[in-house]
């Protein structure tokens, strides 16, 4: 799968929305994610069931 950059916005409550196309391509559904940062960049990683 090719990586496609998406520009998303953060609302005043601090919420972000992952675009539908990206969710479908990555087979994402509602769940928990880990948030990582490196400098001013952020990364999300899906938490697998039972890994908490």
MDTraj code that builds the backbone (N, CA, C; nanometers):
import mdtraj as md
import numpy as np

residues = "UNK UNK UNK UNK UNK UNK UNK UNK UNK UNK UNK UNK UNK UNK UNK UNK UNK UNK UNK UNK UNK UNK UNK UNK UNK UNK UNK UNK UNK UNK UNK UNK UNK UNK UNK UNK UNK UNK UNK UNK UNK UNK UNK UNK UNK UNK UNK UNK UNK UNK UNK UNK".split()
xyz = np.array([
    [0.0844, -0.1175, 0.0000],
    [0.0000, 0.0000, 0.0000],
    [0.0888, 0.1236, 0.0000],
    [0.0561, 0.2175, -0.0838],
    [0.1290, 0.3434, -0.0881],
    [0.0807, 0.4349, 0.0224],
    [0.1751, 0.5077, 0.0821],
    [0.1383, 0.6054, 0.1841],
    [0.0855, 0.7295, 0.1151],
    [-0.0281, 0.7774, 0.1606],
    [-0.0878, 0.8988, 0.1069],
    [-0.0987, 0.9980, 0.2216],
    [-0.0343, 1.1141, 0.2110],
    [-0.0463, 1.2116, 0.3199],
    [-0.1853, 1.2745, 0.3201],
    [-0.2384, 1.2927, 0.4371],
    [-0.3678, 1.3579, 0.4543],
    [-0.3476, 1.4818, 0.5404],
    [-0.4130, 1.5889, 0.5066],
    [-0.4131, 1.7088, 0.5901],
    [-0.5436, 1.7071, 0.6667],
    [-0.5329, 1.7058, 0.7980],
    [-0.6518, 1.7026, 0.8815],
    [-0.6478, 1.8196, 0.9782],
    [-0.7606, 1.8474, 1.0397],
    [-0.7691, 1.9590, 1.1328],
    [-0.8004, 1.9068, 1.2723],
    [-0.7589, 1.9832, 1.3699],
    [-0.7870, 1.9556, 1.5095],
    [-0.8908, 2.0577, 1.5547],
    [-1.0024, 2.0119, 1.6140],
    [-1.1046, 2.1077, 1.6549],
    [-1.0701, 2.1693, 1.7907],
    [-1.1531, 2.2594, 1.8374],
    [-1.1222, 2.3315, 1.9617],
    [-1.1236, 2.2393, 2.0835],
    [-1.1835, 2.1221, 2.0713],
    [-1.1816, 2.0249, 2.1812],
    [-1.0610, 1.9309, 2.1722],
    [-0.9758, 1.9500, 2.0720],
    [-0.8558, 1.8685, 2.0559],
    [-0.8783, 1.7383, 1.9816],
    [-0.9931, 1.7237, 1.9172],
    [-1.0241, 1.6011, 1.8455],
    [-0.9797, 1.6116, 1.7003],
    [-0.9313, 1.4988, 1.6480],
    [-0.8972, 1.4904, 1.5064],
    [-0.9808, 1.3787, 1.4444],
    [-1.0049, 1.3889, 1.3152],
    [-1.0800, 1.2855, 1.2433],
    [-0.9886, 1.2267, 1.1366],
    [-0.9775, 1.0948, 1.1373],
    [-0.9021, 1.0263, 1.0330],
    [-0.9973, 1.0115, 0.9144],
    [-0.9587, 1.0622, 0.7975],
    [-1.0487, 1.0574, 0.6815],
    [-1.0979, 0.9154, 0.6507],
    [-1.2222, 0.9062, 0.6028],
    [-1.2849, 0.7773, 0.5731],
    [-1.1990, 0.6929, 0.4789],
    [-1.1455, 0.7542, 0.3749],
    [-1.0622, 0.6793, 0.2794],
    [-0.9427, 0.6159, 0.3502],
    [-0.8781, 0.6908, 0.4397],
    [-0.7631, 0.6376, 0.5132],
    [-0.8063, 0.5259, 0.6074],
    [-0.9200, 0.5428, 0.6777],
    [-0.9704, 0.4377, 0.7675],
    [-0.9988, 0.3099, 0.6906],
    [-1.0592, 0.3240, 0.5721],
    [-1.0904, 0.2059, 0.4916],
    [-0.9639, 0.1381, 0.4406],
    [-0.8697, 0.2156, 0.3906],
    [-0.7449, 0.1566, 0.3377],
    [-0.6654, 0.0863, 0.4459],
    [-0.6685, 0.1425, 0.5687],
    [-0.5917, 0.0855, 0.6796],
    [-0.6735, -0.0115, 0.7640],
    [-0.7994, -0.0326, 0.7240],
    [-0.8912, -0.1211, 0.7952],
    [-0.9013, -0.0836, 0.9428],
    [-0.9225, 0.0443, 0.9685],
    [-0.9356, 0.0946, 1.1052],
    [-1.0819, 0.1007, 1.1440],
    [-1.1078, 0.0741, 1.2690],
    [-1.2407, 0.0910, 1.3245],
    [-1.2245, 0.1578, 1.4604],
    [-1.3359, 0.1780, 1.5265],
    [-1.3297, 0.2416, 1.6577],
    [-1.2405, 0.1598, 1.7493],
    [-1.1570, 0.2258, 1.8257],
    [-1.0674, 0.1552, 1.9165],
    [-0.9675, 0.2512, 1.9774],
    [-0.8695, 0.1950, 2.0432],
    [-0.7688, 0.2748, 2.1103],
    [-0.6403, 0.2806, 2.0294],
    [-0.5725, 0.3946, 2.0417],
    [-0.4463, 0.4179, 1.9734],
    [-0.3448, 0.4704, 2.0731],
    [-0.2178, 0.4420, 2.0493],
    [-0.1101, 0.5025, 2.1254],
    [-0.0625, 0.6236, 2.0466],
    [-0.0279, 0.7286, 2.1157],
    [0.0198, 0.8511, 2.0535],
    [0.1682, 0.8664, 2.0843],
    [0.2486, 0.8833, 1.9808],
    [0.3927, 0.9023, 1.9948],
    [0.4289, 1.0368, 1.9344],
    [0.5340, 1.0978, 1.9860],
    [0.5822, 1.2217, 1.9257],
    [0.7327, 1.2125, 1.9045],
    [0.7771, 1.2794, 1.8003],
    [0.9191, 1.2899, 1.7679],
    [0.9401, 1.4334, 1.7217],
    [0.9939, 1.5164, 1.8077],
    [1.0028, 1.6584, 1.7756],
    [0.8627, 1.7151, 1.7670],
    [0.8289, 1.7769, 1.6560],
    [0.6954, 1.8331, 1.6380],
    [0.6041, 1.7417, 1.5573],
    [0.6490, 1.6198, 1.5281],
    [0.5683, 1.5227, 1.4536],
    [0.4976, 1.4295, 1.5514],
    [0.3773, 1.3859, 1.5147],
    [0.3056, 1.2895, 1.5967],
    [0.2709, 1.1675, 1.5126],
    [0.2592, 1.0549, 1.5806],
    [0.2289, 0.9278, 1.5153],
    [0.1250, 0.8544, 1.5984],
    [0.0333, 0.7865, 1.5329],
    [-0.0657, 0.7037, 1.5997],
    [-0.0353, 0.5583, 1.5695],
    [-0.0539, 0.4735, 1.6705],
    [-0.0364, 0.3297, 1.6511],
    [-0.1587, 0.2598, 1.7103],
    [-0.2213, 0.1742, 1.6315],
    [-0.3390, 0.1005, 1.6762],
    [-0.2989, 0.0040, 1.7870],
    [-0.3734, 0.0038, 1.8968],
    [-0.3502, -0.0885, 2.0068],
    [-0.4300, -0.2145, 1.9793],
    [-0.3622, -0.3286, 1.9763],
    [-0.4294, -0.4549, 1.9510],
    [-0.5046, -0.4975, 2.0768],
    [-0.6170, -0.5663, 2.0565],
    [-0.6951, -0.6181, 2.1688],
    [-0.6044, -0.7036, 2.2568],
    [-0.6098, -0.6829, 2.3880],
    [-0.5328, -0.7626, 2.4803],
    [-0.3903, -0.7141, 2.5044],
    [-0.3468, -0.6069, 2.4375],
    [-0.2097, -0.5569, 2.4545],
    [-0.2012, -0.4436, 2.5553],
    [-0.3036, -0.4201, 2.6298],
    [-0.3036, -0.3095, 2.7234],
    [-0.2548, -0.3452, 2.8576],
])
top = md.Topology()
chain = top.add_chain()
for i, resn in enumerate(residues, 1):
    res = top.add_residue(resn, chain, resSeq=i)
    for name in ("N", "CA", "C"):
        top.add_atom(name, md.element.get_by_symbol(name[0]), res)
traj = md.Trajectory(xyz[None], top)
